Amino acid sequence: MPRILEIPIKSFPKNWFVTWNVTSQCGFNGNIQIKSGDTLLQRIEKTNHSSNLQFLGYGYANIPSEDMTIVVTVNEGFGPVYERHQANMVLNNKGETVGITIAICIEDSDDQDFNDYCISLAGWAKKG
C-alpha cells in the first residue's frame, strides 16, 4: 500500500517564479508531485530500487496559487513517512525579501538519515 505525505508550502505568493529539483537515496519506488492549488505542476518518478544518490528531476513555473503542496508517495515499505525542512529568505542590499529557498528532507524508514528524498525549492518575486 502506498504511503503518502502531503507537505503544505505557504511561503510563495501567487505568481512568484519558483524552481525545484529532486534527488533520492531511497531504495523504494515512489514519486513527488509539485502542486499549486488544483494545478499539478510536475510529477517526478523514482522507478528503481537503487539507493545510490540519484537526480530525479527539476522544473519551474510561475505559480498560479498561494497554496503549493508537495505530495510524496512511497510505493513500498511500511510505517510513516517523515519530513524535515528549512526555509531561508533571500534579501536584497536594502534587506528586503526578494526570494525564499526551502530544503525538504524526507525519511521513509527507521534509520532516520532523512536522505530518502531531498526537494529543493527556490522562489522569487519576479522572474528575470
C-alpha positions in Angstrom: 0.0 0.0 0.0 1.4 3.4 -0.9 2.5 5.7 1.9 1.6 9.4 1.2 2.8 12.5 2.9 1.4 15.9 1.9 3.5 19.0 2.7 1.8 22.4 2.5 4.0 25.2 1.3 2.6 28.7 2.1 5.8 30.7 1.6 5.4 31.6 -2.1 2.8 34.2 -3.0 0.7 33.8 -6.2 2.6 34.5 -9.4 6.1 34.1 -7.9 8.6 32.3 -10.1 9.5 29.0 -8.4 12.1 26.4 -9.4 12.6 23.0 -7.8 14.8 19.9 -8.0 14.5 16.4 -6.5 17.2 13.9 -5.6 16.9 10.5 -3.9 18.8 7.8 -2.0 15.5 5.9 -1.3 15.5 2.1 -2.0 11.8 2.2 -2.7 9.9 3.3 -5.8 7.7 6.4 -5.5 7.0 9.9 -6.8 7.0 13.5 -5.9 4.2 15.8 -7.1 4.6 19.5 -7.1 1.2 21.2 -7.0 -0.1 24.8 -6.8 -3.7 24.9 -5.8 -5.6 22.4 -8.1 -2.8 22.5 -10.7 -0.3 19.7 -11.0 3.0 21.4 -12.0 5.1 18.3 -12.2 5.2 14.6 -11.2 8.7 13.3 -10.7 9.1 9.5 -10.6 11.6 7.1 -9.0 11.2 3.8 -10.7 14.2 1.7 -9.5 15.4 0.2 -6.2 18.9 1.7 -6.2 19.8 3.6 -3.0 22.7 5.4 -4.8 22.3 9.1 -4.9 20.1 9.9 -8.0 19.0 13.2 -9.5 15.3 12.6 -10.4 14.2 15.8 -12.0 13.7 19.5 -11.9 11.1 22.1 -13.0 9.9 25.7 -12.8 6.8 27.7 -13.1 5.1 31.0 -12.3 2.8 29.5 -9.7 -0.9 30.1 -10.1 -1.8 29.9 -6.4 -0.5 30.6 -3.0 -1.4 27.1 -1.9 1.5 25.0 -3.0 1.7 21.3 -1.9 4.4 18.8 -2.2 3.0 15.2 -2.3 5.5 12.5 -1.5 4.3 8.9 -2.4 6.5 5.9 -1.4 5.1 2.8 -3.0 6.7 0.2 -0.8 7.7 -0.4 2.8 5.7 0.3 5.9 5.3 2.9 8.6 5.0 6.7 8.4 7.0 9.0 6.1 8.6 11.9 7.9 9.9 15.3 6.7 12.2 18.0 8.0 12.6 21.3 6.3 14.4 24.6 6.5 13.4 27.9 4.9 15.6 30.9 4.3 14.8 34.4 3.0 16.8 35.9 0.1 17.4 39.6 0.9 18.4 42.4 -1.5 21.0 45.0 -0.5 18.3 47.0 1.3 17.3 44.0 3.5 14.1 43.4 1.7 12.9 39.9 0.9 13.1 39.2 -2.8 13.1 35.4 -2.6 12.8 32.3 -0.5 14.6 29.0 -0.5 13.2 25.8 1.1 15.0 22.5 1.6 12.8 19.5 2.4 14.4 16.2 3.6 12.2 13.0 3.6 12.6 9.8 5.7 10.7 6.7 4.8 12.0 4.1 7.3 13.5 3.8 10.8 17.1 4.7 10.0 16.4 8.4 10.5 19.0 9.6 7.9 16.5 11.8 6.1 18.1 11.2 2.8 15.4 9.2 1.0 14.2 12.2 -1.0 15.5 15.8 -1.0 13.4 18.5 -2.5 14.9 22.0 -3.0 12.6 24.9 -3.8 13.6 28.5 -4.7 11.2 31.3 -5.4 11.5 34.9 -6.4 9.0 37.8 -6.5 10.0 38.5 -10.1 11.4 36.4 -13.0 14.5 37.7 -14.8 
